[in-house]
Amino acid sequence: MELILREDVQNLGFKDDIVNVKNGYGRNYLIPNGLAAMATSSAKKVLAENLKQRAHKEKKVVAEASKLAEALKQLEIKLTAKTAGGDKLFGSISNIDVAAAFEKAGQAIEKKFITVPGGTIKRTGAYTAEVRLHREVIVEIAFEVIAEA
């Protein structure tokens, strides 16, 4: 089933992307929740016209996202967590914790745009998180998980 996304859908695509999904996912979830619309030929023509008009505006957004990416690369993020002996954490670190650390550092990033390797981190050490600022601007940010003193 071919659909046009009306909003960003995690692990599927961005707003105004044309995607192919299984019929059940499209009919039972995406369309009823207003996340997508059927990709008819007329809808595709309207989408193409809208994308042309929006293309020059996107350049500014991409430039701002690139500046933010450079600012994020300069940040030195250290997350502290309780350990349950050795380097094993008591609990785990997820994208929510990384987003909170960015906010403390002065850069507010929504948790849905941050991807932590493996979904959660359960040991101390150095890691990288992928931050998706724009469909064209994805940056990897290094951070460190240290034991709470």
C-alpha positions as CSV (number, residue, x, y, z in Angstrom):
1,M,0.0,0.0,0.0
2,E,1.4,3.3,-1.0
3,L,0.8,6.2,1.4
4,I,1.9,9.9,1.8
5,L,2.9,10.7,5.3
6,R,1.2,13.7,6.9
7,E,3.6,13.7,9.9
8,D,7.0,12.2,10.8
9,V,6.6,8.6,11.7
10,Q,9.5,7.0,13.6
11,N,11.2,4.1,11.8
12,L,9.1,4.8,8.6
13,G,9.7,8.3,7.2
14,F,9.3,12.0,7.3
15,K,6.3,14.3,6.6
16,D,5.4,14.3,2.8
17,D,7.4,11.1,2.1
18,I,5.8,8.5,-0.1
19,V,6.2,5.1,1.6
20,N,5.1,1.5,0.9
21,V,3.6,-0.2,4.0
22,K,1.7,-3.4,4.6
23,N,-2.1,-3.0,4.1
24,G,-3.0,-3.6,7.7
25,Y,-0.5,-1.1,9.1
26,G,-1.8,1.5,6.7
27,R,-5.5,0.9,7.1
28,N,-5.6,0.1,10.8
29,Y,-3.0,2.6,12.2
30,L,-1.6,5.2,9.9
31,I,-4.7,6.4,8.1
32,P,-7.1,6.4,11.1
33,N,-4.6,8.3,13.3
34,G,-4.1,10.9,10.6
35,L,-0.5,10.1,10.1
36,A,-0.9,9.2,6.4
37,A,-3.2,9.5,3.4
38,M,-3.6,7.3,0.3
39,A,-1.1,8.2,-2.5
40,T,-3.5,8.7,-5.4
41,S,-2.2,10.3,-8.6
42,S,-3.9,13.6,-7.8
43,A,-2.5,13.6,-4.3
44,K,1.0,13.0,-5.7
45,K,0.6,16.0,-8.1
46,V,-0.5,18.2,-5.2
47,L,2.4,16.9,-3.1
48,A,4.9,17.6,-5.9
49,E,3.7,21.2,-6.2
50,N,3.8,21.8,-2.5
51,L,7.3,20.4,-2.3
52,K,8.5,22.8,-5.1
53,Q,7.2,25.8,-3.1
54,R,8.7,24.6,0.1
55,A,12.2,23.7,-1.4
56,H,13.7,27.2,-1.0
57,K,12.4,27.5,2.6
58,E,14.1,24.1,3.4
59,K,17.5,25.6,2.6
60,K,17.3,27.9,5.6
61,V,16.1,25.1,7.9
62,V,19.0,22.8,6.8
63,A,21.5,25.6,7.4
64,E,20.1,26.1,11.0
65,A,20.2,22.4,11.6
66,S,23.8,22.3,10.5
67,K,24.7,25.1,12.8
68,L,23.0,23.2,15.7
69,A,24.9,20.0,14.7
70,E,28.2,21.8,15.0
71,A,27.2,23.2,18.4
72,L,26.2,19.7,19.6
73,K,29.5,18.3,18.5
74,Q,31.3,20.8,20.8
75,L,29.3,19.7,23.8
76,E,30.9,17.3,26.3
77,I,28.1,15.2,27.7
78,K,28.7,13.1,30.8
79,L,25.9,11.1,32.3
80,T,26.1,9.8,35.9
81,A,24.3,6.7,37.0
82,K,24.3,4.4,40.0
83,T,26.3,1.2,39.5
84,A,25.4,-2.2,40.8
85,G,29.1,-3.3,41.1
86,G,31.9,-2.8,38.7
87,D,30.8,-1.1,35.5
88,K,27.3,-2.5,35.4
89,L,24.6,0.2,35.9
90,F,21.7,-0.1,38.3
91,G,19.0,0.5,35.7
92,S,19.8,1.8,32.3
93,I,20.5,5.0,30.2
94,S,18.1,5.6,27.3
95,N,17.4,8.4,24.8
96,I,15.3,10.2,27.5
97,D,18.4,10.5,29.8
98,V,20.5,11.7,26.9
99,A,17.8,14.3,25.9
100,A,17.8,15.5,29.6
101,A,21.6,15.9,29.5
102,F,21.4,18.0,26.3
103,E,18.8,20.2,27.9
104,K,21.0,20.8,30.9
105,A,23.8,21.7,28.5
106,G,21.5,24.3,26.9
107,Q,20.4,22.5,23.8
108,A,16.8,21.2,23.9
109,I,16.4,18.2,21.7
110,E,13.3,16.0,21.7
111,K,13.9,12.4,22.8
112,K,12.3,11.0,19.6
113,F,15.1,12.4,17.6
114,I,17.8,10.7,19.6
115,T,18.9,7.1,19.0
116,V,21.0,5.4,21.6
117,P,22.9,2.2,20.5
118,G,20.9,-0.9,21.4
119,G,18.1,1.2,22.7
120,T,19.5,1.3,26.3
121,I,22.9,1.4,27.9
122,K,23.6,-0.8,30.8
123,R,27.4,-0.3,31.4
124,T,29.6,2.6,32.1
125,G,31.9,3.8,29.3
126,A,32.0,6.0,26.2
127,Y,29.1,5.8,23.7
128,T,27.7,7.7,20.7
129,A,24.1,8.7,20.1
130,E,22.6,9.5,16.7
131,V,20.7,12.8,16.7
132,R,18.4,13.4,13.7
133,L,18.0,17.2,13.5
134,H,16.5,17.2,9.9
135,R,16.1,14.5,7.3
136,E,19.3,15.7,5.7
137,V,21.2,16.5,9.0
138,I,22.0,13.5,11.2
139,V,24.9,13.9,13.6
140,E,26.6,11.5,16.0
141,I,27.3,12.8,19.4
142,A,29.8,11.3,21.8
143,F,29.0,11.0,25.5
144,E,30.3,9.2,28.5
145,V,28.4,7.3,31.2
146,I,30.2,7.4,34.5
147,A,29.5,5.9,37.9
148,E,27.9,8.1,40.5
149,A,30.3,9.1,43.3
